[in-house]
Amino acid sequence: MAVVVVALGVLFWVLGLAADYLVTKVPFSYEQDLAENLVPVESSGGELPDYLQELTRRLVEVMALPAGMTVRIHYVNDPTVNAFATLGGHLVINRGLLERLPNENALAMVLAHEIAHAQLRHPLRSLGRGVVLAVVVSALSGAGGNTLINDIVGGSGILTALSFSRDQEQAADILGLNALIALYGHCSGSRELFQLLLEEEKNTSLGAPPVEFLRTHPLGEERIEVIDSFACDAHQPLPAEMTPLPSFVPSKSAPSR
């Protein structure tokens, strides 16, 4: 019995080390099933949600997502400055972040960055090795996914507060920059986005809504330096012509919708 226990312990230790590899073996359709009923979003249609979904579709077209992977953007009328990707290709953007974006290029960088997190399976990876192993076992055995995740995660809260490592953020940045270049011919707007978020963070102490985006997406000066270097290496002009946001997109000077 002792030998069996030790053997099982070694087996799960090895599986834990291989969690990142095993994530790639979980069908995306299974991840979508896990996310069902666990992602609290507003999914109503309208001019703004339709625009966001169309821009997301255009980005997906140039990002070469794996076969069978789909993403959907959800607009939430909330003042918190945030956007995030969670399980099953669900992306969420809050009014608070939209109100602060200067142009469509910056918005596209936000969306492309979150699409990249979904593309690289970062939300599933970020649930932790134990959950990843449970998901793998459940997928292989055909066990009930929603019940399993509910039992382990304890509800949907953690799915809206996933944070990613520095390497994951940089990988999502690079894929996002490539998407901007493919869509607009340059990646201008990306540096402005991160500088804007840093300025907003400084204003939090003055009563502005907290920049939740920076809590779940750690931002340092090195990321801006990477963006500058990437633009240089790709021979992209900085600055370049920006695409304005449609008039129905919320801004600080206009009423929210």
Residue pairs with C-beta under 8 A, 6 or more apart in sequence:
12 133
15 22
15 133
15 136
16 129
16 130
16 133
19 125
19 129
19 132
19 133
20 125
22 132
22 133
22 136
23 121
23 124
23 125
23 132
23 136
24 121
25 136
25 139
26 121
26 124
26 135
26 136
26 139
27 68
27 139
28 66
28 68
28 69
28 88
28 89
29 68
30 135
30 139
30 145
31 87
31 88
31 89
31 121
31 124
31 135
32 70
32 87
32 88
32 89
33 88
33 145
33 146
34 87
34 88
34 135
34 145
34 146
34 149
35 86
35 87
35 88
35 89
35 90
35 159
36 88
36 146
37 146
38 87
38 146
38 149
38 150
38 153
38 155
38 156
38 159
39 74
39 86
39 87
39 88
39 90
39 92
39 156
39 159
39 160
40 156
40 160
41 74
41 76
41 90
41 92
42 74
42 75
42 76
42 77
43 49
43 74
47 248
48 75
48 248
48 249
48 250
48 257
49 73
49 74
49 75
51 246
51 248
51 249
52 73
52 75
52 93
52 111
53 72
53 73
55 104
55 107
55 108
55 111
56 71
56 72
56 73
56 91
56 111
56 115
58 183
59 108
59 111
59 112
59 115
59 179
59 183
60 71
60 115
62 179
62 182
62 183
63 112
63 115
63 116
63 119
63 175
63 178
63 179
63 182
65 71
65 115
65 119
66 119
69 89
69 118
69 119
70 89
71 89
71 90
71 91
71 115
71 118
72 89
72 90
72 91
73 91
73 92
73 93
73 111
74 90
74 91
74 92
74 93
75 93
75 95
75 98
76 92
76 93
76 94
76 95
77 94
77 95
77 256
77 257
78 94
78 95
78 96
79 94
79 95
79 96
79 209
80 94
80 96
80 97
80 209
80 210
80 212
81 94
81 96
81 97
81 100
81 197
81 200
81 209
81 210
81 211
81 212
81 213
82 92
82 93
82 94
82 96
82 97
82 211
82 212
82 213
82 216
83 91
83 92
83 93
83 94
83 97
83 110
83 111
83 114
83 213
84 91
84 92
84 114
84 160
84 162
84 213
84 216
84 217
85 91
85 92
85 114
85 115
85 117
85 118
85 122
85 123
85 162
86 92
86 123
86 159
86 160
86 162
87 123
87 124
87 159
89 118
91 111
91 114
91 115
91 118
92 160
93 110
93 111
93 114
94 212
95 250
95 256
96 209
97 110
97 213
98 107
98 249
98 250
99 250
99 251
99 252
99 256
100 196
100 197
100 200
100 252
101 107
101 110
101 193
101 196
101 245
101 249
102 189
102 192
102 196
102 242
103 189
103 242
103 243
103 244
103 245
104 189
104 242
104 243
104 244
104 245
105 180
105 184
105 188
105 189
105 190
105 242
105 243
106 189
106 190
106 192
106 193
106 196
107 245
107 249
108 179
108 180
108 183
108 184
108 189
109 176
109 177
109 180
109 187
109 189
109 190
109 193
110 193
112 175
112 176
112 177
112 179
112 180
113 172
113 173
113 175
113 176
113 217
114 172
115 175
115 176
115 179
116 171
116 172
116 173
116 175
116 176
116 179
117 123
117 164
117 168
117 172
119 175
120 168
120 171
120 172
120 175
122 162
122 164
122 168
122 172
123 159
123 162
124 132
124 135
125 132
125 168
126 162
126 163
126 164
126 168
127 135
127 153
127 158
127 162
130 152
131 149
131 152
131 153
134 148
134 152
135 145
135 148
135 149
137 143
138 144
138 145
138 148
139 145
153 159
161 216
162 216
163 215
163 216
163 217
163 218
164 172
164 216
164 217
166 218
169 217
169 218
169 219
169 223
170 223
170 226
173 190
173 223
173 226
173 227
174 226
174 230
176 190
177 187
177 190
177 227
177 230
177 231
177 234
180 186
180 187
180 189
180 190
181 187
181 234
181 236
184 240
184 243
185 240
186 231
186 236
186 237
186 238
186 240
187 227
187 230
187 231
187 234
187 236
188 231
188 236
188 237
188 238
188 239
188 240
188 241
188 242
189 242
190 227
190 231
191 224
191 227
191 228
191 231
191 238
194 219
194 223
194 224
194 227
195 224
197 211
197 213
197 214
197 219
198 214
198 219
200 208
200 211
201 211
201 214
204 210
204 211
228 238
231 238
245 251
247 254
248 257
250 256
250 257
